[in-house]
Amino acid sequence: AKEQCQRAHFWVLVAPERHVLYRFSQKHDSKAVDRLLAGYKGYLVADAATVFDHLYTPGDIVEVGCWCHARRYFCKALSSDPERAQHALSLIRALYKVERTIKDESRKKRQQARLEKSRPIVDAIFQWCDEQAAHALDGTPLAAALRYARNQRLALGRFLEDDRLPLDNNISERNLRRQVIGRKNWMFLGSDEGARVNTIFVSLLASCQLHHIEPWAYLRDLLCLLPSWPASRVLELAPAFWQQTLQQQDTQQRLAANVFRAVTLIDHAPAT
């Protein structure tokens, strides 16, 4: 019904090995990005959406490009220019092959391998892109692929600076699928407050998966602890720190004294 339903947008932030955080905004614009990343400084692995561009000018946030997005453009060019598209894809594939061989190495060895093996591949990719740019017809998928890669040259090469940086932002793409699949089932969230609650719980569930924590037991104990938990220590209850917090004597005493948790445990006790 007109004026009764409106579209909103989900965002996901992944702090590797720590948190998966979801947010929503009514608009997909730079103001939403500013609220999402308020106070953040450091590397940002993202696609080349223009809503992020203003973040990189001050220098506090450093853009890291996504090779998977670059690859998609060349995939789109396969049907119209298969030979050149395949050549670009083979070079990108070589980058990922290097990453697979060094994923279990130490930070020092990963950085060394990237400089020795990946840097020459990156140089070859952009040299080839520069050569082909003059011969690609405007408006073709290949021209779009070359333009994207060349415009993102610095960002796409950023992973060579720090071994912690990934080649792509696929980790956030995979986590965003939770909401993509979910919205097919929910269809509506009811209100802005409903969307906020959704992102809170999905953040907790996704972070539980990241840290291999059983989600039902986590949410049960979390809701038992929250009412009396010091606000200054609330981050200790995040999935990233849950195992350490759960081992503390104070936490165990709070849980043992909670009558609601005791009743829940009785309800789930195995039948004898």
N, C-alpha and C positions, 0 to 999 in steps of 0.2 A: 504494500500500500504506500502510495506516495507520501513522503514526509514522515512515515512511520518506520521505515527501514533505511539503513545507511551502511555503506561499506567502510571497513577500517583495514588496518594493515598490521601484520605481525612482523616482528624483528627478532633475530636471535643473535646473541653474543656468546662466543665460546672462548673461555680462558683455558687453554689446553691443560689437561690433567688436574683442573681445579673446579671450574663451574660451567654450567650451561644455563644461560639466562635469557628468558623471553620477555618481550615487551610488546605493547600495542600502541598505535597512534591512529588518529582519525585521518591523517594525511601522510603521504609518503613524500616528505620534503626535508629541506635542510634544517628546519626548526625541530622536527622530530629527531633528526640525527644529533642535534646539539643537546637535546634532553637525554637522549640515549647514552651519549658519551661525555656528559658533563664532567669536567675535571680530569679526563683521561689524558695521559701522555705516554707515548711509546709507538710501537709498530701496530698498524691496522691492516690485516689481510682481508681484502674485499674485492668485489668486482669494480668495474669502472663506472658505476652509476654516478651521474653528475651531482646527486645529493650529498656526496662525500667530498667533492672537490674543494670546498671552502675550508675544510679541516686541515688541509696540507699546507696552506699558505704561511701560517705563523711558524711552522716547524716543530711544534710540540708533538704532533702526530705524523708519523712517517708512513707513506703509502707503500703497501706491498701488493704487487699484482698477482693475478690468478692465471696460471698457465692453462688450467682446464677451460676457462672462458675463452682464451685465445685459441685453444684447440677446437672449440665448438665452431668458431667462425670458419676455420679451414675445412671442417667436416661438411659444412653447408656448401662449400665450393667443390666438393667431390663430383657432383653430377655434371657441373658445367666446365670444370677445368681439372680433371682427375690427376693428370700427371704432376702439375705443380702443387696441387693440394696434398697429394700423397707425399711429395718430397718434404713439405713443411711438417706434415704429421709424423714422418719418420724421424725428423730431427727432434721434435718434441717428445716422441716416444723414447728417444735415446736419453733425454734428461730424466725421465721417470725410471728408466732402467738403472741409471746411476744411483738414484735415491733408494731403489729396492736393495741394491748391494751394500749400502752403507747404513741402513736404518738401525742396525744393532751395534754399530761401532760407537766409540767414545766421541765426545763433542769435538775433540781436537782432530781425530781422524776423519770425521765427517766434514769438517771445515776444509781440511787439506784436500780431501777427495773432490769436493766441490770446486775448489780453485784449480785443481789439476785436470779434472775430467769435465765438469759441467761448464766452467767458464768458456772453454773453446767452443763448446756446442752452442752456447748462448750467442757468442760472437758470430758464429757461422749462420745462425738463424737470422740475426738482424742484418748481416751483410747481404744475405740472400734476399731478404725483404726489401732492402734498399734498391737492389738491382732489379727486382721484379716490379717495383712500384711504377716505374716509367712505362711498363709494357702492359699493365693490367687495365682493362677497359673500365671506365667509370660506371658505377651502378651495378657491377657484377659482384657476386659473392666473394670472389678472390680479392677484388679491390677493397671490399669491406674488411676482409680478414687482414690484409696487409696494413690497412690504415689503423685498425685496432692495435695490432702488434707494435707498429712503429710509434703510435701515440703513447703506448704503455711501456716503452722501452726501459725507462729508468725503474719503474715499479716492478716490471717483470724480472729485472736483473737484481732486485733487492735481496732475494734469498741468498745470494752469494756473500752478503755482508755478515750474516749471522746464521750459524748452523741450526738455530732453533726455529728459523722461519721455514714454513712449508712451501711447496711449489704452488699450492692452490688453496682455495677456501672451501674445499669439499666437506670438511668436517661440519661447517655451518650449514651447508646445503643439505647434508644428510639429516641434521637435527631439525631443520625447518620442515622436513617431510612430515614430522609429527603433526604439525598444524595443518599442512596441506591435506593429509589423509583425514585428520580429525574434523575439519570443516565440512567434509562430505557427509559426515555422520551428524554433526551438531546442526549444520545449516545456519542456525542463529545462536548468538550468545546472549541475547536478551537486552543487554544494556552495556554501557561503558564499564560499570562496576563488574558485570559478569565477565567482560573481557579481561579486566585486571586480575580477577580471581583465577581465571583460566591460566593466565601467564604465570602466576605465582606457583600454582600446583604443577603445571607442566615443567617449569624450571626445576622444581624439586625432584620430579620423577626422572627427568632427563639426567640430572646430576647424580641421582642414585644409580642409574645405569652406568654412567661414566666411572663410578667408583665401586661397581659390583655390589651394591647394597640392595637387599630385598625391600622393595618400596612399601608394601603394606605394613610391615613391622616398623619401618622407619617413620611413616606418617603417624602410626598409633602412638609411638613413644614421643615423637615431636609434639603432638597435640597435648599429651599429658604433661610435658615439661614446660611448654611455653607460658602458661598462666603465671607461674611463680619464678620463671627464669629471669635473671638480671638483664635488663635491656642492653647494658654495656657489653654483655658477653654473648649477644644473640648470634653472632657469626660462628661461634663454636658449634652451633646446632646445624650448620650447613653440611650437606653430604661430604664435602671435601675434608671436614674435620670431625665427622661423626664418630668414627671408630675410636679416635683418641678421647673424645668427650665421653663416650659410652663406657670407657674403662675407668673413668674417675669415680672415686668412692662417693663423692657428693651426688653425682648423676645416678648411681645405682640406688642410693638411699631415697632420692626423690621418686624414682620409678617404683621402688618397692612399696613406698607409702601411698601411692596413688590408687585409690579404690576403683576408679574407672578402668585403669589398666588391668587390675586384678580380675574384675568381672569379665573383661574382654578375653583374658587368658583362659578363664574357666570355660567360656563359650567355645574356645578353639581347642580345648584339651581333647586328646584322642579318647575314643570310647573304650571302656574296658569290659 
